[in-house]
Every structure is written in C-alpha cells, then in structure tokens.
Amino acid sequence: MTHTANHSIPEQGKFRRALATAWAFLQAMESTGFDYTLDRIERLEQEVGRLKEELRQSRDSTAVDAHK
C-alpha cells in the first residue's frame, strides 16, 4: 500500500521539478557582477589597443613630416 501512495507523488512533482529546472536555467543566464567586470575589462583592453594604434599612426605621420 505504501508503494502505491509513493508512486503518485513523483508524478505530481514533475511539473514542479520542470519549473524549478527552468527557473534555475534562467537564473544561470543572468549576468553577474563578475561577468560585468570581465566585460568591462575586455572593453577597456580594446580601447587601449585602439589608442595604441592611433598613437602609432600619429608617430608614423610625424616621422614622415619631419623627413620632408
């Protein structure tokens, strides 16, 4: 008799477990402070690279102007 009563409980909990799984997945997809920090560092590194390239180009054009 106990087996019959326990058999219906997992069936009733399937929707709840599926909902909990979906909720956990959605929470895992949310951005964390660590993700924000990594994104910000990446953008800053890209900006530094762009500024270095601009500086290199300006130095190259200054050297060409000095030779003329």
C-alpha positions as CSV (number, residue, x, y, z in Angstrom):
1,M,0.0,0.0,0.0
2,T,2.8,2.4,0.8
3,H,4.3,1.8,-2.7
4,T,1.1,2.9,-4.3
5,A,0.9,6.1,-2.3
6,N,4.6,7.0,-3.1
7,H,4.1,6.2,-6.8
8,S,1.7,9.1,-7.3
9,I,3.9,11.7,-5.6
10,P,6.7,11.8,-8.3
11,E,4.0,12.2,-11.0
12,Q,2.6,15.2,-9.2
13,G,6.1,16.7,-8.7
14,K,7.2,16.5,-12.4
15,F,5.8,20.0,-13.2
16,R,7.3,21.5,-10.1
17,R,10.7,20.0,-10.9
18,A,10.5,21.1,-14.5
19,L,9.6,24.6,-13.4
20,A,12.5,24.6,-10.9
21,T,14.8,23.5,-13.6
22,A,13.6,26.2,-16.0
23,W,14.0,28.8,-13.2
24,A,17.5,27.7,-12.4
25,F,18.4,27.9,-16.1
26,L,17.1,31.4,-16.3
27,Q,19.0,32.5,-13.2
28,A,22.2,31.0,-14.6
29,M,21.7,33.0,-17.7
30,E,21.6,36.3,-15.8
31,S,24.7,38.4,-15.8
32,T,26.7,38.5,-12.5
33,G,29.0,41.2,-11.1
34,F,31.9,39.0,-12.2
35,D,30.6,38.9,-15.8
36,Y,30.2,42.7,-15.8
37,T,33.8,43.1,-14.6
38,L,35.1,40.8,-17.3
39,D,33.1,42.6,-20.0
40,R,34.3,46.0,-18.7
41,I,38.0,44.8,-18.7
42,E,37.6,43.5,-22.3
43,R,36.1,46.8,-23.5
44,L,39.0,48.7,-21.8
45,E,41.6,46.4,-23.4
46,Q,40.0,47.1,-26.8
47,E,40.1,50.8,-26.1
48,V,43.8,50.7,-25.1
49,G,44.5,48.7,-28.3
50,R,42.7,51.3,-30.4
51,L,44.5,54.2,-28.7
52,K,47.9,52.5,-29.1
53,E,47.2,52.1,-32.8
54,E,46.2,55.8,-33.1
55,L,49.4,56.8,-31.3
56,R,51.5,54.6,-33.6
57,Q,49.8,56.1,-36.7
58,S,50.3,59.7,-35.4
59,R,54.0,59.0,-34.7
60,D,54.5,57.5,-38.1
61,S,52.9,60.5,-39.8
62,T,55.0,62.9,-37.6
63,A,58.2,61.0,-38.7
64,V,57.2,61.2,-42.4
65,D,56.5,65.0,-42.0
66,A,59.9,65.5,-40.3
67,H,61.7,63.9,-43.2
68,K,60.0,66.2,-45.7
